[in-house]
Amino acid sequence: MRTLILGIFIALILPHLCEGQDGVGIGTVSPDSSSILEIESTEKGILIPRLSTTEMLTIASPADGLMVYNTTINSLIFMLMEDGHR
């Protein structure tokens, strides 16, 4: 009987726990529906990976839009592949 009640409880509650998991919010309980990630803060920023040019060039098959901070040239870099070249 106990197992049956637990099974019913899980079956009824689990769908509600998974509902609305389209985006992740950090510092917000309701991320914008058009975003996969929304970070909200009035005192802090985000810190993305910091790599030298040499380290950055060792990334195998970087995805278009991959973002890193290049410490050699002190610049934010977005990886874009054009004709198979970076």
Secondary structure by P-SEA (a helix, b strand, c coil): caaaaaaaaaaaccccccccccccccccccccccccbbbbbccbbbbcccccaaaaaacccccccbbbbbccccbbbbbbbccccc
